[in-house]
């Protein structure tokens, strides 16, 4: 199904791309997944959403993407409140890359996979694409560092290459918010570094685009990461500028293990104190 929408007007009284207030999420069995979440994302900010397994990161990301509604609290996405708006009108303005979503057909050429992002479909709708869409595909593949893949079948690409192609696809409608759920999971070092370099390039090319990246590891954050939200047990441990939040004490509390945080060249690492002493 193709979703056609009119551009949404800007919110009148807020510059927030995302505003979450008092959000609680519980299952039918009354298991609490998120509790008392307050969070704001503004244009051009690049957030890391961190925490151990089961902390609620993916649940919160799905709420931010309009794919799930909270049990309590309010969520405003691009100035529109969930529960009062047809979320299908929001989806073209939210780029969501999630490994659990249906993958593109492996026989499609890389550039055609990206092209389908313009229509939000799995298969190409050829009569809907013209020169402007194809020019944007070429530019996005270049920004994501995979222009060399033009003509290749998607299924023959490496995991890292496919990840960058899917991000390019998510960017086709020119979204205002990009959501990435563990984009470096399963990648080797070369794949990870290539993807992180592409995210840094993207931030330079699209200065107003806000992004949220879910990760378990500080080493998987791009140099452009400027804010962080740490979760544990469905609750916020800390939120704010990355330099204030990614500290020894806060990260240790979030993950339940003593670590020391180091930053060099704009990248973070977390090391157990015993490993530091043994060096």
N, C-alpha and C positions, 0 to 999 in steps of 0.2 A: 504494500500500500504506500502511495506517495502522499506526503503531507504538504499542502501548500498553505502558506501563511502570509499575512501582511506584516511588515516590520513593526515591532512593538515600540511605542513611544518611550522615551526615557522617563524614569520615575521622577516625580516632581520634587519630592522632599528628601531624597536620599541619593548618595553616590555609591551606595553599597551594591555590589554584584550579588552578594549573598548575605542574608541576615537571618541568623538562627537564634531563637530566644526561648529558653525554658523547655527545650525539646526532650521528650521522653518517648522511648520506643519499647514496647513489650510485646511478647508473643501471645498467642491464644492461651498458652499454658502459664501465662503471667511471668515468664522469664524476662527480666529487664535487660535489654541490650544497650540502651542509652538512657542516661538520667541527668536532667538539669543542664543540658548543653546550651551554652551561649557562644556565638561565634559570628564574626563579621569579616567578609572578604571584599576588598575594594579593587577598582580597576588597576591593572598593572602589578598587583601583588602576586607573589609566587609562594604558595604555602606547602609545607610538608606536613602530612597527617601521619603521626607516628604512634606506635604503641605495640605491645606484645600481641600474640595471637589471641583472638577473642576479645580484644579491647573495644571493638565496635567501629573500627575504621571504615570498613567496607559498607556497613549499614549507614553511617553518616554520609559517605560519599554518594550512595544511592539516593538519599534524601536530598542532597545538594543538586543532584541531577534530575530531580522530579520523578524518580522511578519508584519512590516509596514515600508514604505519608507518615508523619509522626503520630503516636498515640495521644500526645499532649504537646502543647507549646505551639509556636508559630515559626513558619519558614517562608521567607520572602526571597524569591529568585528573580533577579533582574527587575525588581520593583513589583513583582506579582506574587500574591500570597497563595501557597499551595492550599487546595481546598476551595478556592474561589476562582480559579482559572483553569481552563482546559490545558493540561500540561503538554499536550501535543503542540501547542503554539509556542512553548518554551524550548522544546527539544532542538529545533534548528539553531538556536542561539547558545546551546550547550554542547561542547564537544566531549563525548564520553568514550574512553577507550577502556574496555573491560575484558579480560581474558575469558570470561564466562559467556560473553555474547556470541551469537552465531558467527563463525568465521566466513570470510568471502570465499567464493568458489576457487579452488586451487588452480584451475585452468585459465582464469582471467589474467590478462597482462597487468602488470603493476599499475600502469597509468590508468587502466580501466577500473581497477579497484578503487583508486583515489577518486575517479570521476563519479562513482556511485554515491560518494558523500554529498554531492550536490542535490541528489534526489532522495537521500535517506533510504536507499533500496539495496538489496543484496545483488541483484542482477542489474546491469546497465539498462537505462531507458534512453536509447540512442537518439530519439527525436527530441529529447529535452536538453541536449548538450550542444553548445555552439563554440565558436572561437574564444569567447571570454572564459568559459569553463575550462577549456583545454589549456589556455594560457595560465590559468590559476593552478592547474594540476602541475604543469611544468615548473612553476615557481615554487610550489610547496615541496615538490620532490627535491628541488635544489636546496631549499632551506633546511630540509631534514637530512641532507647529505646522502640521498639515494637516487640522484638523477641518473646515475650510471645503470640503474636497473630497468630503465625504459625498454620495453619489448620482452622482458623476462616474465615467465609465468609466476604468479604469486606463490604457488605451491613449491617452487624450486628455491625460494629465498630462504636465508637463514632466519632463526628466531629473531635476532636483532634487527635484521632488515625488515622482516614483516612488521615488527613493532613500530618502526619508523614510518612504514607505509600506512599503517592504520592511524597513526597520529595525523599524517598528511590528509588522510580521508576525513578524519573528524574535523579538520580545519577548513574543509571546502566551503561550508556555508558561512564562513567568517564569524565564528561564535565569539561571544564575549567572555565565556568561561570554559576552561579546558580541565577535564577531570581524568586523571590517570591512576588506575588501580594497579599498583606494583608493576610498573612498566619494565623494570630490569629483572624481574623474577625469571630464573632459568637461563639468563644470559652469561656467556663467558666474559672475561675481562674486556676483550676487544669490543664485543657487542655492547656491553654496558657503557664503556667510555664513548663509543660512537653515538649512542643514544643521548647521553648526558651532554655531549658537545652540541648535538642537534637542538636540544631543549634550550641551551644557552643562546644559540643562534636565533632560535624562534623568539625568545624574549627581546632580543635586539630588533628583530624585524616587526614585531607586533607589540609595541610598548604599552598599549591599553588592555591587552589580553590578560585576564587573571587566570591563574592555574592552581590546581590542588593535586599533589602527588601523594598517594598512599605508599608507605614503605615501612619495612621492619628495621632497616639499616641506615645509619647516617651516611655511610660510604656511598649510598645510592642516590644522594641528593645532588642536583646540579648546582653550579656555583651561583646561579641566579636566585637560589632559594633565599627569601628575605623574611619569612614568617614561619612559625611552627605552632602546631596544636598537638599536644601529647595527651593520649587517652590511656586509661587503665580501668578495667572493669566497667566500661561504659560511662565513666566520668572524666571530666577534664582535669588533668594534673596541672597543666599550664598552657597558656596561649599568649602569643605576642610576637614581637620581633625576634628573629632567630637567634641573634647574639645574646638576647636576654633569657631565652627559653632553653637553648641547647647548652646547658651547663652540667657540670659533674653531678650536682645534687638533684636537679630536676630530672635529668635523664635516668639517673639511678633509681629514683622513686617510681618513675613511669614503668621501667622494665623490671623492677624488683631485683636488681643486681648492681653491685658497686662498679662503676665505670669512671674512667677519666676521659674527658672530651678534649680533642686536639683539633685545631684548624690551621691549615696551611694551604696557600694558593687558592683560598676560597672554598676549600673542601673540608668536610668534617670527618673525623674518625672517632670511634669509641673503643677504648682498650680497658681490659680488666687491670686493676692496679698491680696484681701479681705479675702480669706480663710486662708491665713497665719496669718493675724492679729487676726482673730477670734479664733484661737487656744489657 
